[in-house]
C-alpha cells in the first residue's frame, strides 16, 4: 500500500505555487499512478458542460473520452458528489468498460475553492477489491490540498 503521508508531502512540494488546473491534474495523475502497483489507470474526468465529463490528464491505457453524469462509476460520483468505492466493477449496474482489465475502482469528486465540482479523480485497478475507505480518506485529503485550497486558473 502507498505511503500517503509521503505522497502528499511530495505532491505538495511539486505543486507549490501552481494554480493551473490542467498542470495540477497532470502532476497528480503521474504521481498517484506511479505510487502504487494497484493503480492500473489513474486520471481525471473534467466537468465540461452541465451533466458531462470529458477526459483530462491521465496515466495508463486509453480512457473513455466522454462520460455523462447518468452513466458509469465516474458519472455516479459526479452526479451524487460522493466517493464511489467499487470492489467489483462487474457488479456495478451501468459500469462503462473503458478497459477490459479493470476489476475495481475508486472515484472521488474534485472541487475548487468555492466547492464547485470541477472533475472526478478515477483510479482503476486490475485487482478485485483493491481499494478501502482509508484510500478514499487519504486521496480526498490530497485533492483538497491541491484543488480546494487554491485559486485555480
N, C-alpha and C positions, 0 to 999 in steps of 0.2 A: 504494500500500500504506500501511497505517496506521503511524503513528509509535508503536510500542508503548511505548517508554520514556515519552513524553509522556502517553500514555493511562493508563499505570499510575500515574504521578505524580498525574494528575487524579483518578483513581478513589480512590487512597489518601487524597487530601485530602478528597474528598466523603464518604468512608465512615469517616473517622477517628472513633473512639469509638462507632461504631454496632455493635450486636450482634444486632439483629433480623434474622433470616434473610430474611424477605419484603422488608423495606426494602432490604437489601443486594442481593437478586436484582433488584428493580425498578430500582435505581440502575444496576447493572451492565448490565442489558438495554438501558436507554436509552443509556448512554454508549457501549457497544460498537456498538449498532445505528447510531448517528449518526457513528461514527468512520471508516467505510469504505464506499464505494459497493458493494463486493462483498457486503455483508451485507444480504440481502433479507428475512430473518426471523431474529430473534435472541431467544432466550428460554430459560427453564428448564423442565424437567420434574422435578417433585419426587417422591421416593420416599414414597408414602403408605401402602403396605402391602407385605408381602413379595411381590416379583416384580411390582410395579405402579408405574407412573409416572403422575402427573396433571399437567396443565398448570399452570405457575406464571407469574410475571410475564414478559411478552414484549413485543416491538415488531414490528409488521408485520401481515400479514393473519391471519385466524383460524388457529389451530393445532389439532392433534388434542387432544381432551380427555383421553383415556386411552390409554396405551401399555403393554402387558405387556412384561416383560423378554424374552419369547420372540420379539418381533416388531420389525422395523424397525432402523434405524441407532441410534436412541436406546436401544432395548431391548438391542442388541448391546453398546453402551457400558456400560449398567448391569449387564448380565449378566457381562461379562468384566472390567470395571473399566479397560478400555483405551481410549485415544483412537481414534475412528473418523474416518479421513480418506477421504472417498468422492469420487473425481473425477467419477464418472458415476452418479447415483442409479439410473438405469435398469438398470445392470449389477449393482446390489446386490440379491442374492436376498432377498426378503422386505421390500423397501423399502415403507414406508407413504407413500402420496402424499397428504399433508395439503394440499399446494398443487401445482397443475399447472405452476407456473413454476419450481419447484426443479430445478436441474441438478446441483449438487454440494453437499456438506455436510461439516461438521466437528462432531463431538460429543465433549465432554470430560467425564470424571467430576468431580463436585464432592463433596469430602469435608470433614467437620468436623475439629476438633482431635484427636478420637480416631481418625481415619482411617475413620470410617463413611461410606459413600456416602449422601448426603442428596438428591442431584439429579444431573442431567446438564445441561450447557450445550449447546444446539443452535443452530448458526448455519447457515442455508441461503443459497445463492447462486443467482441466476438465470443465472449464468455457469458453463459447464463448467470443471472442474479449477481452481476458484478458490482452493483452499487448499493450503498446503505445510507440511512439518514445522516450519518457522520460526513459522508461525501457532500451531501446537499448543504449541510451547515457550513462546511469549510469553503466550498465553492461559492456559496452565497455571500460569505464574508469578503472573499476576493473580489467578486463582482461589485459589491457595494463600494469597496475601497477605490476601485478603478473607475467606475462609471457614476455612481450616485453622489460621490463627494467632489465632483469636478464640474466646472462649466464647460461642457462639451461643445465642439465645433463640428 
